[in-house]
Amino acid sequence: MHTAVVAADLNRSLLAPPATEDIRADGSARLLAEQRAVLEPDPARALAPL
């Protein structure tokens, strides 16, 4: 989460997977709720520009 917050503060684009019921998804859910990340359900599409 620290890295994601710093990236957002630097106006870097953040992609997040869809939130699940898993406790490990809390960070993604929070970033999406705060509109600090954009939902990206397809990991292959998210990695394509790299």
PyMOL CGO cylinders between C-alpha atoms (Angstrom):
from pymol import cmd
from pymol.cgo import CYLINDER

trace = [
    CYLINDER, 0.00, 0.00, 0.00, 2.84, 2.41, 0.70, 0.3, 1, 1, 1, 1, 1, 1,
    CYLINDER, 2.84, 2.41, 0.70, 4.15, 2.05, -2.85, 0.3, 1, 1, 1, 1, 1, 1,
    CYLINDER, 4.15, 2.05, -2.85, 0.66, 2.52, -4.30, 0.3, 1, 1, 1, 1, 1, 1,
    CYLINDER, 0.66, 2.52, -4.30, 0.05, 5.67, -2.24, 0.3, 1, 1, 1, 1, 1, 1,
    CYLINDER, 0.05, 5.67, -2.24, 3.40, 7.16, -3.26, 0.3, 1, 1, 1, 1, 1, 1,
    CYLINDER, 3.40, 7.16, -3.26, 2.71, 6.35, -6.91, 0.3, 1, 1, 1, 1, 1, 1,
    CYLINDER, 2.71, 6.35, -6.91, -0.70, 8.00, -6.70, 0.3, 1, 1, 1, 1, 1, 1,
    CYLINDER, -0.70, 8.00, -6.70, 0.82, 11.05, -5.03, 0.3, 1, 1, 1, 1, 1, 1,
    CYLINDER, 0.82, 11.05, -5.03, 3.24, 11.27, -7.98, 0.3, 1, 1, 1, 1, 1, 1,
    CYLINDER, 3.24, 11.27, -7.98, 0.26, 11.14, -10.37, 0.3, 1, 1, 1, 1, 1, 1,
    CYLINDER, 0.26, 11.14, -10.37, 1.25, 7.71, -11.66, 0.3, 1, 1, 1, 1, 1, 1,
    CYLINDER, 1.25, 7.71, -11.66, -1.50, 5.49, -13.00, 0.3, 1, 1, 1, 1, 1, 1,
    CYLINDER, -1.50, 5.49, -13.00, -2.52, 2.65, -10.73, 0.3, 1, 1, 1, 1, 1, 1,
    CYLINDER, -2.52, 2.65, -10.73, -4.35, -0.47, -11.85, 0.3, 1, 1, 1, 1, 1, 1,
    CYLINDER, -4.35, -0.47, -11.85, -6.07, -2.75, -9.37, 0.3, 1, 1, 1, 1, 1, 1,
    CYLINDER, -6.07, -2.75, -9.37, -7.67, -6.16, -9.73, 0.3, 1, 1, 1, 1, 1, 1,
    CYLINDER, -7.67, -6.16, -9.73, -11.30, -6.60, -8.77, 0.3, 1, 1, 1, 1, 1, 1,
    CYLINDER, -11.30, -6.60, -8.77, -11.79, -6.79, -5.01, 0.3, 1, 1, 1, 1, 1, 1,
    CYLINDER, -11.79, -6.79, -5.01, -12.63, -10.18, -3.57, 0.3, 1, 1, 1, 1, 1, 1,
    CYLINDER, -12.63, -10.18, -3.57, -13.68, -11.44, -0.16, 0.3, 1, 1, 1, 1, 1, 1,
    CYLINDER, -13.68, -11.44, -0.16, -10.05, -12.35, 0.55, 0.3, 1, 1, 1, 1, 1, 1,
    CYLINDER, -10.05, -12.35, 0.55, -8.50, -10.16, 3.26, 0.3, 1, 1, 1, 1, 1, 1,
    CYLINDER, -8.50, -10.16, 3.26, -5.44, -9.70, 1.02, 0.3, 1, 1, 1, 1, 1, 1,
    CYLINDER, -5.44, -9.70, 1.02, -7.65, -7.71, -1.40, 0.3, 1, 1, 1, 1, 1, 1,
    CYLINDER, -7.65, -7.71, -1.40, -8.39, -4.99, 1.17, 0.3, 1, 1, 1, 1, 1, 1,
    CYLINDER, -8.39, -4.99, 1.17, -5.72, -2.70, -0.28, 0.3, 1, 1, 1, 1, 1, 1,
    CYLINDER, -5.72, -2.70, -0.28, -7.09, -2.97, -3.80, 0.3, 1, 1, 1, 1, 1, 1,
    CYLINDER, -7.09, -2.97, -3.80, -10.62, -2.40, -2.55, 0.3, 1, 1, 1, 1, 1, 1,
    CYLINDER, -10.62, -2.40, -2.55, -9.51, 0.72, -0.67, 0.3, 1, 1, 1, 1, 1, 1,
    CYLINDER, -9.51, 0.72, -0.67, -7.63, 2.13, -3.66, 0.3, 1, 1, 1, 1, 1, 1,
    CYLINDER, -7.63, 2.13, -3.66, -10.65, 1.56, -5.88, 0.3, 1, 1, 1, 1, 1, 1,
    CYLINDER, -10.65, 1.56, -5.88, -13.06, 3.05, -3.34, 0.3, 1, 1, 1, 1, 1, 1,
    CYLINDER, -13.06, 3.05, -3.34, -10.89, 6.15, -2.96, 0.3, 1, 1, 1, 1, 1, 1,
    CYLINDER, -10.89, 6.15, -2.96, -10.62, 6.37, -6.78, 0.3, 1, 1, 1, 1, 1, 1,
    CYLINDER, -10.62, 6.37, -6.78, -6.84, 6.22, -6.55, 0.3, 1, 1, 1, 1, 1, 1,
    CYLINDER, -6.84, 6.22, -6.55, -6.74, 3.20, -8.88, 0.3, 1, 1, 1, 1, 1, 1,
    CYLINDER, -6.74, 3.20, -8.88, -8.51, 2.05, -12.01, 0.3, 1, 1, 1, 1, 1, 1,
    CYLINDER, -8.51, 2.05, -12.01, -10.15, -1.36, -12.13, 0.3, 1, 1, 1, 1, 1, 1,
    CYLINDER, -10.15, -1.36, -12.13, -8.30, -3.77, -14.43, 0.3, 1, 1, 1, 1, 1, 1,
    CYLINDER, -8.30, -3.77, -14.43, -9.75, -7.29, -14.35, 0.3, 1, 1, 1, 1, 1, 1,
    CYLINDER, -9.75, -7.29, -14.35, -7.44, -8.66, -17.10, 0.3, 1, 1, 1, 1, 1, 1,
    CYLINDER, -7.44, -8.66, -17.10, -3.80, -9.04, -15.93, 0.3, 1, 1, 1, 1, 1, 1,
    CYLINDER, -3.80, -9.04, -15.93, -2.57, -9.71, -19.48, 0.3, 1, 1, 1, 1, 1, 1,
    CYLINDER, -2.57, -9.71, -19.48, -4.00, -6.40, -20.69, 0.3, 1, 1, 1, 1, 1, 1,
    CYLINDER, -4.00, -6.40, -20.69, -2.47, -4.56, -17.74, 0.3, 1, 1, 1, 1, 1, 1,
    CYLINDER, -2.47, -4.56, -17.74, 0.99, -5.96, -18.53, 0.3, 1, 1, 1, 1, 1, 1,
    CYLINDER, 0.99, -5.96, -18.53, 0.80, -5.47, -22.32, 0.3, 1, 1, 1, 1, 1, 1,
    CYLINDER, 0.80, -5.47, -22.32, 2.33, -1.95, -22.35, 0.3, 1, 1, 1, 1, 1, 1,
    CYLINDER, 2.33, -1.95, -22.35, 5.37, -3.20, -20.44, 0.3, 1, 1, 1, 1, 1, 1,
]
cmd.load_cgo(trace, "trace")
